Amino acid sequence: MKTVASRKFSMNGLPLLASGQSTQPLVAADNLWMHSKVYSRGGENALHAHVTEDHAFFVLAGSAEFTFGDGDTVEAGRYEGVM
């Protein structure tokens, strides 16, 4: 197994968008990678799943409602998130 050095990354300065979306790589290792994907109001509305990936979502401004496959919904506010 290859050892990867520690890497610092920041989410400071991610854009708040009036429309569309933005994707930026943050950090990567052999078995883990992170990128930011910023959505404008409305976000990604199609319920879907990734069987080989875990996702975490966080709110930069305002609030967002997340709906899960079992019908459960969670509302997250600024600087909150779900996984």
Secondary structure, 3 states (H helix, E strand, C coil): CCCCCCCCCCCCCCCCCCCCEEEEEEEECCCCEEEEEEECCCCCCCCCCCCCCCCCEECCCCEEEEECCCCCEEEEECCCEEC
